[in-house]
Amino acid sequence: MNIIIQSTLKTLKKSEILLDNLSNDQLCNASVPPYFSSIGSHIRHILDFYNCIFDVNDSNKIDLTARSRDKAVESNCDCAKSYLESTISKLKDSVKLDLNATVVAIDDLGLGKTEIIYTYAALLAQANSHTIHHYAIINFIFDTLNIVIDDPEFGYNPTTPKKVVTVK
């Protein structure tokens, strides 16, 4: 299996651990400033991004702005787990893709929709980094809500320097 897909699967598996340890109330709690977003809204957003990638049209275009935004995923751990499992299954099936093949991605970078040429590898790598970025935000929400998930790497990019603890 390709390293990009392996890395992405490893990253997404962290969502599974998270969802196994949260209540529905914790998933949809949107009380944390300054954005007042919930853990569930970030999980849904992450999975929507991946599912856009899997929805290439007949013109070889992927619209990254055409997200499903299913509110049930944001508030119900079982719905979120089901969406995650479906996304992981599609990602595993993507091993058949030519990751060097190009695709046109439609995205809004702040000035309206634009078309960007990607390889599937680059788009999946972006999705993986995007996921880690949202995990960092989720980690902030965890901290504020006093939720502890036993994963010291959760929300950190693999290139983030590790804090060295010295023992006296």
Stockholm file with secondary structure:
# STOCKHOLM 1.0

chainA/1-168         MNIIIQSTLKTLKKSEILLDNLSNDQLCNASVPPYFSSIGSHIRHILDFYNCIFDVNDSNKIDLTARSRDKAVESNCDCAKSYLESTISKLKDSVKLDLNATVVAIDDLGLGKTEIIYTYAALLAQANSHTIHHYAIINFIFDTLNIVIDDPEFGYNPTTPKKVVTVK
#=GR chainA/1-168 SS CCHHHHHHHHHHHHHHHHHHTCCHHHHHCCCCTTTCCCHHHHHHHHHHHHHHHTCCCTTSEEETTCCCCCHHHHHCHHHHHHHHHHHHHHHHHGGGSCTTSEEEEEEESSSSEEEEEEEHHHHHHHHHHHHHHHHHHHHHHHHHHTCCCSCTTTTCCTTSCCCCCCCC
#=GC SS_cons         CCHHHHHHHHHHHHHHHHHHTCCHHHHHCCCCTTTCCCHHHHHHHHHHHHHHHTCCCTTSEEETTCCCCCHHHHHCHHHHHHHHHHHHHHHHHGGGSCTTSEEEEEEESSSSEEEEEEEHHHHHHHHHHHHHHHHHHHHHHHHHHTCCCSCTTTTCCTTSCCCCCCCC
//
